[in-house]
Amino acid sequence: MRLSLNIIKKYIDIPRGITPEDIKQSLSRSTVEVESVEVGESDAVFHIDNKSLTNRPDLWSHYGMARELAALYGCDLKPFSLYGNIGDFSVPGDLSIELKAGDLCPRYIGAVIDGITVAESPQWLREALVSAGIAPINNIVDITNYVLVEVGQPLHAFDADLLGKPSRIVVRKAKKGEVVTTLDGVSRKLDDNVLVVADSVKPIAVAGIMGGAETGVQDGTHAIVLESANFSAPQVRRASQFLNLKTESSIRFEKALHPWLAEIGMRRALQLIHELVPGARVLGVRDEGHFIDKERVIDIDHRFITRKIGQHIDQKRIISILEGLGFLVSSNQDDISSVTVPWWRSTGDITIPEDLIEEIARMYGYDNLKPQEQRSLLRAAHYQIEFEMEKRLKEVLALGCGMHEVLNYPWSDAAMNKVLGTGDGDWAMVNPPAPEYAYLQTTLAPNIMKNVRDNVRFFDSFALFECARVFRQGVQEFHGKDELPLQPKMVAGVAVGRDKKVFARLKGIIEEILSVFRCEHIEYLPDAQKSFLEPESDMRIKVSGSEIGYMGLVDQGVRNTLDCSKKQVAFFELDYVALIGGRTFLAPQPFSPIPKYPPILRDISYFVPNGVNADSVQKMILGAASGKLRRHEFFDIYVKDGNKSMSSHLVFQSDETTLTDKEIDLEVGEITEVLQKKGFKIR
């Protein structure tokens, strides 16, 4: 926006010694960003950044800016001349105004003026418009444009003879397919996104944006219908975007002008016509509208102001600032009680006490506020073991086991639930993001399987994990009158690869988790009863007698759905709460002294009876050995024609002496004897 210093000087007497550069700095520090100032021989023009005016409709005028400068420099703001009172004019019988758009047009004032002589504007008016960035056209159009830049109210003048007799103005939504040729000579196709001013038959202007060419003021115009209206800001913005047409009028209406400004603008235009167009007569004014003018009063006190600003400002200074900006302050000798917002700031700019704080602080001067040391009571952060445990778990999975974490929404896909046989869920959402996501997840399996499907095209092998809550039947807590569902936290993981070795990899990951969390008495039991896992591989996982989860290889039918029929997928899901076992801390890893005596390694191989799993074999071997067996691990498994052969490493060691071959042979003999009694055949 361009701001002319000559126009500003009509309303305030700028103190001596204040230069245009000083004004630029003052406005930039307190009100708006002035990008530059252009100083000429007879005027200085300030270039205002429009973005800084977005929430200040009152500043889209020279008079509004003059009010700001008057408050800044402590000088008086002069009023401008207005013509009569709207209510004192007769109502013209040959002009009807009909508002069919409801709240989209809160007020419409139309004045019928005859005795018009269209001519060139006086020099001062032409120079003022040029300084404001508007090209002069003729006296009538120039007056409407001058009122726009002076007080901020857009106006439009129709040729009364071209409206017909009697003249009829209808404010309505455009009909789809209607066309209007605007003053820029462009024919614009309309639809119901656009509000128009129409006569009895057709649109004659795009409301709040631009008039029509067919009814505009021409050289031979003798009478005009002058429009000063108020249009809905969102409606003007939508129409402007739809038509790709932005004008000085639309820019101002988009900022939410007050309906009172329509009357001010009309009276100011009538005054200028009276002064500049000899012989012009106002035949009547018609004012139609249905807006409610309600004062906005904000309760505030001096103590609140001091607390928010952080510095004491004298009460008289505060009142002077607010009254200089047009606010009405209710106060006594002791305190301020309330502030009434002026109508030109009441369309959304000033709504809460903090808005008044901003007004006081910026006019007082941010540079005058002394920096103060912040004082507050610091409390030690509460140690939350749950977060520490979860962080440690993720470190183990991501850094220690090479898995990638995924984050999914807490609802599950109905189609994937059907594929896995996990059911829809226990809790339906009132407003689901989509019909297929109507239920909250009861298991992490469906979403992590979708992650597999999304990634299997790009990688031959990968491993993913997620730690998140599921939602199950059972009341966990109350929130007001509503019950919240049981929301246990789970950790799930999946490994994808070319063969069934992914099962061993995933089991190793689970054992690493259980080791880090110091879990004891671990059991892997068959038949987890999960329909999406292969029956031969699905296992329940128990820790100290309590079941904490399950694992297994994903069924071939499910893998076909996941587009990985030629790959193997292993999956596990653990109850996070059961995993940490109510621990309030994670105990340090115990360490033992390095043994003085060497370990002795022996290998044994054996055929395993049908139905016996590796976990059972491990228990047999550890149960048969003495305390000298320090470690047992499987290193080979071979299955053919229903027969299973396994091989084990046995590591023996003593803390007191070096073990002899005879002692080791006795230990191995006891182990093989137990295995043979259970039906094992030693190879």
C-alpha positions in Angstrom: 0.0 0.0 0.0 1.2 3.6 -0.8 0.8 6.2 1.9 0.9 9.9 1.0 2.4 12.3 3.6 0.4 15.2 2.1 -2.9 13.4 2.7 -1.8 12.5 6.2 -1.0 16.2 7.0 -4.6 17.1 6.4 -5.6 15.3 9.6 -2.6 15.8 11.9 0.1 18.5 12.5 3.3 16.5 12.6 5.7 18.0 15.2 8.6 20.1 13.9 11.8 18.2 13.2 10.1 14.9 12.3 11.3 13.8 8.9 9.8 11.2 6.6 12.5 8.8 7.6 11.6 9.3 11.3 7.9 8.5 10.5 9.1 5.4 8.6 11.1 4.2 11.7 8.2 5.0 14.1 5.6 3.1 12.1 7.9 0.1 11.5 8.7 -0.2 15.3 5.1 0.1 16.5 2.5 -0.5 13.8 3.4 -1.8 10.3 6.4 -2.6 8.3 7.4 0.3 6.0 9.5 -1.1 3.3 10.7 2.2 1.9 9.9 6.0 1.7 10.1 7.9 -1.6 10.7 11.6 -0.9 9.8 13.9 -3.8 9.7 17.7 -4.2 6.1 18.1 -3.0 5.3 14.8 -1.2 6.7 11.8 0.5 5.2 8.4 -0.3 5.6 5.5 2.2 5.5 1.9 0.8 3.7 -0.3 3.3 4.1 -4.1 3.4 0.6 -5.4 2.9 1.2 -8.5 5.0 1.6 -6.4 8.1 -1.9 -5.0 7.7 -3.7 -8.3 7.5 -5.5 -8.0 10.8 -5.9 -4.2 10.8 -8.7 -3.2 8.4 -8.6 0.3 9.9 -5.1 0.9 8.6 -6.1 0.4 4.9 -6.7 4.1 4.8 -4.8 7.4 5.3 -7.1 8.4 8.1 -6.4 5.2 10.0 -2.7 5.7 9.6 -3.1 9.3 10.7 -4.8 8.1 13.9 -1.8 5.8 14.6 0.7 8.7 14.1 -1.4 11.0 16.2 -1.2 8.5 19.1 2.5 8.0 18.5 3.4 11.7 18.5 0.8 12.8 21.0 -0.9 15.3 18.6 -4.6 15.9 17.8 -6.5 14.0 15.1 -8.6 16.4 13.0 -12.0 15.2 11.7 -12.9 15.3 8.0 -16.0 17.0 6.7 -19.2 14.8 6.3 -22.3 15.7 4.4 -25.5 15.5 6.5 -26.9 12.5 8.3 -28.2 9.4 6.4 -31.4 9.4 8.4 -32.1 13.1 7.5 -32.3 12.4 3.7 -35.6 11.5 2.1 -36.0 8.0 0.7 -36.0 8.1 -3.1 -39.1 6.6 -4.6 -37.4 5.7 -7.9 -34.8 3.5 -6.3 -35.4 0.1 -4.6 -32.8 -2.0 -2.9 -33.4 -5.7 -2.2 -30.9 -7.8 -0.2 -31.3 -11.5 -1.1 -27.9 -12.7 0.2 -28.5 -12.6 4.0 -25.4 -12.1 6.1 -23.3 -11.8 2.9 -24.4 -8.1 2.6 -25.1 -6.7 6.1 -25.6 -3.2 4.8 -26.2 -1.4 1.5 -26.6 2.3 1.1 -27.6 3.8 -2.2 -27.9 7.6 -3.0 -29.5 9.1 -6.0 -27.7 12.2 -7.2 -28.6 14.3 -10.3 -27.2 17.5 -11.8 -23.9 15.6 -12.4 -21.4 17.1 -14.8 -18.6 14.6 -15.6 -15.3 16.5 -15.8 -11.6 16.4 -14.9 -10.8 16.5 -11.2 -9.0 19.4 -9.6 -5.3 19.2 -9.4 -5.0 18.4 -5.7 -7.3 15.4 -6.1 -5.4 14.1 -9.1 -2.1 14.5 -7.3 -3.4 12.8 -4.2 -4.6 9.8 -6.2 -1.3 9.5 -8.1 0.6 9.5 -4.8 -1.7 6.7 -3.6 -1.0 4.7 -6.8 -4.3 5.3 -8.5 -4.7 6.8 -12.0 -7.2 9.8 -12.2 -10.2 9.2 -14.5 -12.9 11.8 -14.0 -14.3 13.7 -11.0 -17.0 11.2 -10.0 -14.8 8.1 -10.3 -11.9 10.0 -8.6 -14.1 11.0 -5.7 -15.0 7.3 -5.1 -11.3 6.3 -5.3 -10.3 9.2 -3.0 -12.8 8.1 -0.3 -11.3 4.5 -0.7 -7.8 5.7 0.1 -8.9 8.4 2.6 -11.2 6.5 4.9 -10.9 2.9 3.6 -14.5 2.4 2.3 -14.9 1.2 -1.3 -17.6 2.9 -3.3 -19.1 2.5 -6.8 -21.1 4.9 -9.0 -23.7 3.6 -11.5 -25.1 5.7 -14.3 -28.7 6.1 -13.1 -30.2 6.4 -16.6 -28.6 3.0 -17.5 -30.3 1.4 -14.5 -33.7 2.2 -15.9 -36.7 3.9 -14.3 -37.5 3.1 -11.6 -34.0 1.9 -10.7 -33.8 -1.5 -9.0 -30.8 -2.9 -7.2 -30.7 -6.5 -6.1 -27.8 -8.0 -4.1 -27.8 -11.8 -4.7 -25.8 -14.9 -5.5 -24.9 -15.2 -9.2 -26.6 -17.8 -11.2 -24.4 -20.5 -12.9 -23.6 -19.4 -16.4 -24.3 -15.7 -15.9 -21.8 -13.3 -17.5 -20.8 -9.8 -16.6 -18.3 -7.5 -18.3 -16.3 -5.7 -15.7 -14.8 -2.2 -15.9 -11.5 -3.7 -17.1 -13.3 -4.9 -20.2 -13.2 -8.6 -19.4 -16.3 -10.8 -19.7 -16.4 -13.0 -16.7 -18.4 -16.2 -16.3 -20.0 -16.5 -12.9 -21.4 -19.2 -10.7 -22.9 -19.2 -7.1 -19.4 -18.6 -5.6 -19.8 -15.0 -6.6 -22.0 -12.3 -5.0 -23.3 -9.8 -7.5 -25.2 -6.5 -7.6 -27.9 -6.9 -10.2 -30.8 -4.9 -11.7 -34.1 -6.6 -12.5 -32.5 -8.8 -15.2 -28.8 -9.2 -15.1 -25.7 -8.6 -12.9 -24.3 -5.0 -13.1 -21.3 -5.4 -10.7 -19.3 -8.1 -8.9 -20.1 -7.2 -5.3 -17.1 -5.8 -3.4 -14.7 -6.3 -6.3 -15.4 -4.4 -9.5 -18.3 -2.6 -11.2 -19.8 -3.6 -14.6 -18.9 -1.7 -17.8 -22.4 -1.4 -19.0 -23.7 0.8 -16.2 -20.5 2.7 -15.4 -20.2 6.5 -15.3 -19.6 8.0 -18.8 -18.8 11.4 -20.2 -22.5 12.1 -20.7 -23.7 10.9 -17.3 -26.2 13.4 -15.6 -27.3 11.3 -12.7 -25.8 8.6 -10.6 -26.7 6.0 -8.0 -23.8 6.0 -5.6 -23.2 2.6 -3.8 -21.6 2.3 -0.3 -22.0 -1.2 1.0 -20.6 -3.8 3.4 -19.9 -7.3 2.1 -18.9 -10.5 3.9 -15.1 -10.8 4.0 -15.0 -14.6 3.3 -17.5 -14.2 0.4 -15.4 -11.5 -1.3 -12.2 -13.5 -0.8 -13.8 -16.6 -2.4 -15.2 -14.6 -5.3 -11.8 -12.9 -5.8 -10.0 -16.2 -6.0 -12.7 -17.8 -8.2 -12.5 -14.9 -10.7 -8.7 -14.5 -10.3 -9.5 -10.8 -9.8 -8.0 -8.7 -7.0 -8.7 -5.0 -6.7 -8.2 -2.2 -4.2 -11.9 -2.8 -3.1 -11.6 -6.5 -2.7 -8.4 -6.2 -0.7 -10.2 -4.0 1.8 -13.4 -6.0 2.0 -11.4 -9.2 2.6 -10.1 -7.6 5.9 -13.6 -7.4 7.4 -14.8 -3.8 7.3 -17.4 -2.6 9.8 -20.9 -1.8 8.5 -20.6 1.7 10.1 -17.8 2.5 7.6 -20.3 2.3 4.8 -22.2 5.3 6.2 -19.0 7.2 6.8 -17.8 6.6 3.3 -21.2 7.6 1.8 -21.3 10.9 3.8 -17.7 11.7 2.9 -18.4 11.1 -0.8 -21.5 13.3 -0.7 -19.5 16.1 0.9 -16.8 15.9 -1.9 -19.5 15.8 -4.6 -21.1 18.9 -3.0 -17.7 20.7 -3.0 -16.4 19.6 -6.4 -19.4 19.1 -8.6 -21.4 22.3 -8.9 -25.1 21.8 -9.5 -25.1 18.2 -8.1 -28.2 17.5 -5.9 -28.8 14.6 -3.5 -32.4 13.4 -4.3 -32.5 10.8 -1.6 -30.7 8.1 0.2 -31.9 4.5 0.8 -30.2 2.5 3.6 -30.9 -1.2 3.8 -29.3 -3.6 6.3 -29.7 -6.0 9.1 -26.5 -5.9 11.1 -26.4 -5.8 14.9 -24.1 -3.1 16.3 -22.9 -4.4 19.7 -20.2 -2.7 21.7 -17.3 -4.8 22.7 -16.3 -4.2 26.3 -13.2 -5.8 27.7 -12.6 -6.0 31.5 -9.0 -5.3 32.5 -7.1 -3.8 35.4 -3.8 -2.1 36.0 -2.4 -5.1 37.8 -3.1 -7.4 34.9 -1.4 -5.0 32.5 1.7 -4.8 34.7 1.9 -8.5 35.1 1.6 -9.2 31.3 4.0 -6.5 30.2 6.4 -7.2 33.0 7.0 -3.5 33.8 5.0 -0.8 35.6 3.5 1.9 33.3 1.8 4.8 34.8 -2.0 4.6 34.7 -2.3 8.0 33.1 0.1 7.0 30.4 -1.9 3.8 29.7 -5.2 5.8 29.5 -3.6 8.3 27.2 -2.4 5.6 24.8 -5.7 3.8 24.6 -7.8 7.0 24.2 -5.4 8.2 21.6 -6.2 5.1 19.6 -9.9 5.6 20.0 -10.7 3.3 22.9 -13.0 4.4 25.7 -11.5 3.7 29.1 -13.5 3.4 32.3 -11.4 4.1 35.3 -11.2 5.9 38.7 -8.2 7.3 40.6 -7.2 3.8 41.8 -7.6 1.6 38.8 -8.8 0.9 35.3 -12.0 -1.3 35.2 -12.8 -1.8 31.5 -12.1 -0.7 28.0 -14.7 -0.2 25.2 -13.3 -1.1 21.7 -14.0 1.5 18.9 -16.1 0.2 16.1 -13.3 0.3 13.6 -11.3 -2.2 15.7 -14.2 -4.5 16.6 -14.4 -6.8 13.6 -11.9 -9.3 15.0 -8.8 -7.3 15.7 -9.4 -6.6 19.4 -11.2 -9.4 21.3 -9.4 -10.3 24.5 -7.4 -8.4 27.2 -4.1 -9.6 25.7 -4.9 -7.6 22.6 -5.1 -4.5 24.7 -1.7 -5.4 26.3 -0.2 -5.5 22.8 -1.7 -2.0 22.0 -0.3 -0.5 25.2 3.2 -2.1 24.8 3.7 -1.2 21.1 2.7 2.4 21.6 4.7 2.7 24.8 7.6 1.5 22.8 9.2 -2.0 23.0 12.6 -0.2 23.2 11.4 1.4 26.5 10.7 -2.0 28.1 13.6 -2.9 30.4 14.8 -6.5 30.1 14.4 -8.4 33.4 15.7 -11.7 34.6 13.1 -14.4 34.6 12.3 -15.8 38.0 10.5 -19.1 38.3 10.5 -22.1 40.5 12.3 -25.0 38.9 11.3 -28.5 39.9 13.3 -31.6 39.2 11.8 -33.7 36.4 10.0 -36.8 37.6 11.9 -39.9 36.7 9.6 -42.1 34.6 10.8 -45.6 34.4 8.3 -46.6 31.7 10.0 -44.2 29.2 13.5 -45.3 30.2 12.5 -48.9 29.7 10.9 -48.2 26.3 13.9 -46.2 25.2 16.2 -49.1 26.2 14.0 -51.6 24.4 14.1 -49.6 21.2 17.9 -49.2 21.4 18.2 -53.0 21.7 15.9 -53.6 18.7 17.3 -50.8 16.4 20.9 -50.6 17.4 21.6 -54.1 18.7 19.5 -56.1 16.4 19.4 -54.0 13.2 15.7 -53.6 13.0 13.8 -50.5 11.7 11.1 -48.8 13.8 7.7 -48.1 12.2 5.0 -45.8 13.5 1.4 -46.5 12.5 -2.0 -45.0 13.3 -3.8 -46.7 16.1 -6.6 -48.0 13.9 -6.5 -51.2 11.8 -7.5 -52.0 8.3 -10.7 -54.1 8.0 -9.3 -55.9 5.0 -6.1 -56.9 6.7 -8.0 -57.9 9.9 -10.0 -60.3 7.7 -6.8 -61.7 6.1 -5.2 -62.3 9.4 -8.4 -63.5 11.2 -7.8 -61.0 14.0 -11.4 -59.6 14.0 -12.5 -56.0 13.6 -11.8 -54.9 17.1 -13.5 -54.1 20.4 -13.8 -50.3 20.0 -15.4 -48.5 17.1 -14.6 -44.8 16.5 -17.4 -42.3 16.3 -15.7 -40.4 13.5 -13.4 -42.8 11.8 -10.9 -41.4 9.2 -12.4 -43.7 6.6 -15.1 -46.5 6.7 -12.4 -49.2 6.4 -10.6 -47.8 9.5 -13.6 -47.9 11.8 -12.0 -49.8 14.7 -9.1 -49.2 17.0 -6.4 -51.9 16.8 -6.4 -54.9 19.3 -3.1 -56.2 18.0 -0.1 -54.7 16.2 -0.1 -57.5 13.6 -2.4 -56.0 10.9 -0.5 -52.7 10.6 2.9 -54.2 10.7 1.9 -56.7 8.0 0.8 -53.7 5.8 4.3 -52.4 6.4 5.7 -55.6 5.1 3.6 -55.4 2.0 4.7 -51.8 1.4 8.5 -52.7 1.7 8.8 -56.2 0.3 9.0 -54.8 -3.3 12.2 -52.9 -2.5 14.2 -55.2 -0.2 15.1 -58.9 -0.2 15.4 -59.0 3.6 14.5 -56.6 6.4 13.3 -56.5 9.9 10.7 -54.0 11.4 9.4 -53.4 14.9 6.7 -51.2 16.5 6.0 -50.3 20.2 2.5 -49.0 20.6 -0.8 -49.3 22.4 -3.7 -51.6 21.5 -7.3 -51.1 22.7 -9.2 -54.0 24.3 -12.3 -54.6 26.3 -12.1 -53.7 29.9 -12.2 -50.4 31.7 -8.8 -48.9 32.4 -9.8 -45.5 33.9 -12.6 -42.9 33.9 -12.4 -39.6 32.1 -15.3 -37.5 33.4 -18.4 -39.8 32.8 -16.8 -41.8 30.0 -15.0 -45.1 30.3 -11.6 -45.4 28.6 -10.7 -48.8 27.1 -7.9 -51.0 28.3 -4.8 -49.8 26.5 -1.9 -52.1 27.1 1.4 -51.3 25.3 2.7 -54.0 23.0 5.9 -54.5 21.1 5.8 -56.4 17.8 8.5 -57.3 15.3 8.7 -59.0 11.9 11.7 -60.4 9.9 11.5 -61.0 6.2 14.0 -63.2 4.2 14.5 -65.8 1.6 14.3 -68.9 3.8 13.1 -70.0 7.2 16.3 -68.8 8.8 14.3 -65.7 9.6 12.6 -67.7 12.3 15.9 -68.3 14.0 16.9 -64.6 13.6 13.6 -63.5 15.2 14.0 -66.0 18.0 17.5 -64.6 18.6 16.1 -61.1 18.8 13.5 -62.2 21.3 16.2 -63.9 23.4 18.2 -60.7 23.3 15.2 -58.7 24.6 14.6 -61.2 27.4 18.3 -61.1 28.3 18.5 -57.3 28.5 15.4 -57.2 30.7 16.8 -59.9 33.0 13.9 -62.3 32.3 14.2 -65.8 33.9 12.6 -69.2 33.5 11.9 -68.7 29.8 9.7 -71.3 28.0 8.7 -71.7 24.3 5.5 -73.7 24.2 3.7 -74.9 21.0 0.3 -73.9 19.7 -0.1 -70.1 20.1 -3.4 -70.5 18.2 -2.9 -67.7 15.8 -4.6 -68.4 12.5 -2.1 -66.3 10.5 0.9 -68.3 11.7 2.0 -71.8 10.5 0.8 -74.4 13.0 4.3 -76.1 13.1 6.1 -72.9 14.1 3.8 -70.8 16.3 4.9 -70.7 19.9 3.7 -69.2 23.1 6.4 -67.4 25.1 6.4 -67.7 28.9 8.6 -65.9 31.5 8.5 -67.1 35.1 5.3 -69.0 34.4 3.4 -66.0 32.8 2.6 -65.9 29.1 4.0 -62.6 27.6 3.6 -63.2 23.9 3.9 -65.4 20.9 6.0 -65.9 17.7 6.0 -67.9 14.5 6.3 -68.1 10.7 3.5 -66.4 8.8 1.2 -68.7 6.9 1.6 -69.1 3.1 -1.9 -67.7 2.4 -1.2 -64.5 4.3 2.2 -64.2 2.5 0.4 -64.4 -0.8 -1.8 -61.5 0.2 1.3 -59.6 1.3 2.9 -60.0 -2.2 5.8 -62.0 -0.7 4.8 -65.6 -1.6 8.4 -66.5 -2.3 9.8 -65.2 0.9 9.5 -66.2 4.5 8.1 -63.9 7.2 8.5 -64.4 10.9 6.5 -62.4 13.4 6.4 -61.9 17.2 4.3 -59.8 19.6 5.1 -59.3 23.3 3.2 -57.7 26.1 5.4 -54.7 27.0 4.0 -54.4 30.6 4.5 -58.1 31.2 8.0 -57.9 29.7 9.3 -55.3 32.1 7.6 -57.2 34.9 6.7 -54.3 37.2 10.4 -53.3 37.5 11.0 -49.8 38.9 14.5 -49.8 37.6 16.7 -51.7 35.2 19.4 -53.5 37.2 23.0 -53.2 36.0 24.3 -56.2 34.0 26.1 -58.5 36.4 29.7 -59.4 35.7 31.8 -62.3 36.9 35.6 -62.5 37.1 37.4 -64.0 34.1 37.9 -67.7 34.9 41.4 -68.9 35.7 41.0 -72.3 34.2 40.3 -73.2 30.6 36.9 -74.3 29.2 36.6 -77.7 27.6 34.3 -78.2 24.6 32.5 -81.4 23.6 30.0 -81.9 20.9 27.2 -84.5 20.8 24.7 -85.4 18.1 21.4 -87.3 18.5 18.2 -88.2 16.8 15.2 -86.5 18.5 11.8 -88.3 18.9 8.8 -86.8 17.1 7.0 -84.1 19.0 10.0 -83.0 21.1 11.0 -79.3 20.5 14.4 -77.7 21.0 13.3 -76.0 24.2 12.5 -79.4 25.8 15.9 -80.7 24.6 17.6 -77.8 26.3 15.9 -78.4 29.5 16.8 -82.1 29.5 20.5 -81.4 28.9 20.7 -78.6 31.5 18.8 -80.7 34.0 21.1 -83.7 33.6 24.4 -81.8 33.9 26.2 -80.7 37.0 27.3 -77.2 37.7 30.4 -77.8 35.6 28.3 -77.3 32.3 28.6 -73.6 31.8 27.0 -73.3 28.4 24.9 -75.3 26.0 24.0 -74.3 22.4 22.6 -76.0 19.3 24.8 -75.7 16.2 23.0 -78.0 13.8 19.5 -79.3 13.0 18.7 -81.6 10.2 15.2 -82.9 9.3 14.5 -85.5 6.6 11.6 -87.9 6.1 10.1 -87.0 9.4 13.4 -87.7 11.3 15.1 -84.9 13.2 18.8 -84.8 14.0 20.3 -82.2 16.3 23.9 -81.4 17.4 25.0 -79.5 20.5 28.0 -77.7 21.8 28.7 -78.5 25.5 31.1 -76.1 27.3 32.5 -77.4 30.7 34.5 -75.3 33.1 35.5 -75.2 36.7 36.4 -72.3 39.0 38.7 -74.4 41.1 40.8 -76.6 38.8 41.4 -77.7 35.2 39.0 -80.4 34.3 40.3 -83.8 33.0 39.1 -85.8 30.1 37.8 -88.4 32.5 35.7 -85.9 34.4 34.3 -84.5 31.1 33.5 -88.0 29.9 31.5 -88.7 33.1 29.5 -85.5 32.6 28.8 -86.2 28.9 27.8 -89.8 29.9 25.2 -88.6 32.4 23.7 -86.3 29.8 23.5 -89.0 27.0 22.0 -91.5 29.5 19.2 -89.1 30.3 18.6 -88.5 26.6 18.5 -92.2 25.8 15.9 -92.8 28.5 13.7 -90.2 26.9 13.9 -92.0 23.5 16.8 -90.1 22.0 19.3 -92.0 19.8 22.9 -90.9 20.2 24.8 -90.7 17.0 
